[in-house]
Amino acid sequence: MKSSEVVKSMGLKSLKQVAEITGRSEQTLIQWHKFDINFFKVVVLGCVSAAMIDRANNHLGARTTELTFVNGEDKQYGK
């Protein structure tokens, strides 16, 4: 299965969406898929979770908390 197919099978729109969420290039994601499929799937699963949280927050009409990645670390902050 191609990296883009894995992404779509896990509920995201495209590999580009994963690249936007993670801040990594599509080529980097493809390499992760080729050389460490389990790591790639964990990254995609994290993106699925982030997308679900974003949709829920948008549905509620207000963002109270966001997650962002800064220098490879998860940072949480309120708005």
Buried (B, 14 or more C-beta within 10 A) or exposed (E): EEBBEBBBEEEBEEBEBBBEBBEBEBEEBBBBBEEEEEEBBEBBEBBBEBBEBBEEBEEEEEEEEBBEBEEEEEEEEEE
